Amino acid sequence: MAFAESKLEAPCEELGHESAAEDLYRMGLVYSTGLGVAVDYVMAHKWFNLAALRGYSEAKTSRKELADYMSTEEIAAAQKAAREWLALAN
């Protein structure tokens, strides 16, 4: 999986509609690697998906790679979580 060379930090659920795509991508990295949290592929996919929607190309790659380890149900849950976040962030 592709990883950013930037510093990872603990999760911050306060990311909103103004958050940069790179910040959303970092959240995906946090959850996909378990940095300070339990590894959670659904949450990681959610954040990668949101970053990808904002045009962050590395997020598209990471999301695709992560999906190879996920069930159809997990991917659906991640997509639903991303839609819910978008609704709340706007």
N, C-alpha and C positions, 0 to 999 in steps of 0.2 A: 504494500500500500504506500502511496506517495505521502510524504510528510513534509510539512513546512519547516523551514530552518529557523523560524521565529520561536520565541519563548512561549511555552504553553502555560496557562494559568488555570486555577480551579474554576469550576463552572460558575457562570453568572447568568441566572435566568432573567435578569433585568434587560437583556438585549431587546431592543424594540425596532420599530420600522426604520429608524434612522441609523441603525447599526451597519457598519461596513461589512461587505461580503467576507473579508478576511477574518473578522471577528466571529462571524457565523461559522466559517470553516474551522477556526481554532476550537470552537465548541465541539464540532464533530471529531476533531483529533483527541480532545480530552476524553470523550466518551468511548471512542474506538480503542484507545490505548489504556484506559482506566487510570488516568492521571488524577489522583485525588478522589476518585469515585470508582464504583464498580463498573467494569466494562458493560456497556449497554449498546448493542448494535442498533436497536430501534431508535434510541436517542441520537446516536452518531449519524445514522442515515437521515434523520430529520434535519439535523444541522447542516450536513453536507448538501442535502436537497435545497435548503433555503439559500445557502451560499451559491449553489449552482444556478438557482433562479436569478440571482443577481449577477450572473456572468463570470463567476470565479471558476476558471477552467480546471484547476486542481481538484476542486470539490466534485466536479463531474466524474473525474477519474476515480477518486476515492469512493464516491457513492457506488459506482459500478463495481469496483473491486469488493467492497463490503457486501453488496447484494449477493455475491457468490456464496457467502457464508450464512445467508438468511433464508428463512422459509417465506413462502408467498404471504402467509399471514403476518409475519413480522414486517415485511415490506409494506403491506397495506396499512398496518398500524403506524408505521413511520410516516407514510404519506398523509394519513389522517391527522397525525400530530402536527405536521408541517402546515396543513391547511388551517387547523385550529389556531396555531401560532400566528399565521398571517392575518386571520380574522381579528384576533385580539390586539395585534401590533398596529393595526390600522385604525 
